[in-house]
Each structure stands twice: as C-alpha cells, then as structure tokens.
Amino acid sequence: MASQSHVFSVKEFEFNIRFTAGADPVMDLFHEYPTLRLRNATCTVTENAMWRIDHVDGPADAISAFDEVFLDDNGCNECLDEHRCSGTREYQVLDRRPTARTVYTYHADTDRCRAVPTIVTDHIGDGVVFESERTGSTYRWRVLSPIETSLDPLFGHLESTLRTGVQLDVDHLGGAEPWRDKTQPVFPQ
C-alpha cells in the first residue's frame, strides 16, 4: 500500500455566468427553448488544449437548432470575451437521439482562449475538476480545487473578460463535503 505523504483538503467553489438574450448564440438557444439543458460529463484542460464531453437534452426542434449552432467549428462555444479565440475546434457526436446529443469537443490553441476552464486552470494549476450545466440564461459552474488559494484574483480575471450582456455571480466557496449530495448523473438512465 502506498503511503500518503501529503494530505490536502479539496475546496469547492460555484459560480454562475448569466447571459442576456442576444449576448451569445449558444445561450440564446437556452433562452428560446426553456427545457433545453446541457450538462458536462468531463472537461480536461492542459496548457494549450481542452477536451470535453457534454450531454444536451430537450425537445427535438431544440436539438436540431443546437446541432446547427453548437457543432459549427467556426465559433467558440466557451469564449467569454468579445473577440472569441482563434483556436481550432472539432466536434464529434458520440450519441444521437431525437431529443438528445452527447458531444465530444477537442479545442486546440486554448492559450489565446478566454473560457472558464482555461482561466481557472491558468490560475489554479493542475488537478482542477469541473462540473457545468447550461439552462435558461445561466451557465452554472462547480469547481473542485486541490489547493488553498485566494480566489479573488480568479474572479476578477473572469469578470474582466466578460463581454457585454454577460454577468458573473459567485454562489459558494468552501469545502467539498456536499459534492455527493449535489452530483447528478450526466447521461440519461
């Protein structure tokens, strides 16, 4: 059995990014279709790339609209700023149902991207775990962090990147004990 040389306490923080109608083409879908919901199954970030698996479900017409907007590799679905990043994106639909999609995203050249996962990882470093959900006008994030650090500079940086019509609201900072009670299955059963 391996010995544990360092015991640490994982910290959790939650925040919402709220979008007004017209501020973001992807979030406009969630405004237009109130029952549409996207949940992140996994998100991995390195210095220069990001991989994600997302599951979206909703009415069939919402899913068709989602395909048209979300799977367009010419636009960044994660960028918070006005300029959008010039990185490359590739999408693969892993599961296609009339009222649901599971999408794998590979995003390269994220060093120039102003997206939540890249900004958080740049601030905290390795070992960050993300959970996110998009509904209505809100993109909700829950983050587990392996380090004890001030999050004020992180939230300041996030807020400074937001384009017009986008707002940051911090919900929770603290321990990760209730994670199990809050976690929902990403994929339908």
PyMOL commands that set and color helices and strands:
alter all, ss='L'
color gray80, all
select helices_A, chain A and resi 25-32+60-70+110-112+116-124+152-161+179-182
alter helices_A, ss='H'
color red, helices_A
select strands_A, chain A and resi 11-19+37-45+49-57+88-97+100-108+129-135+138-145+166-175
alter strands_A, ss='S'
color yellow, strands_A
deselect
rebuild
show_as cartoon
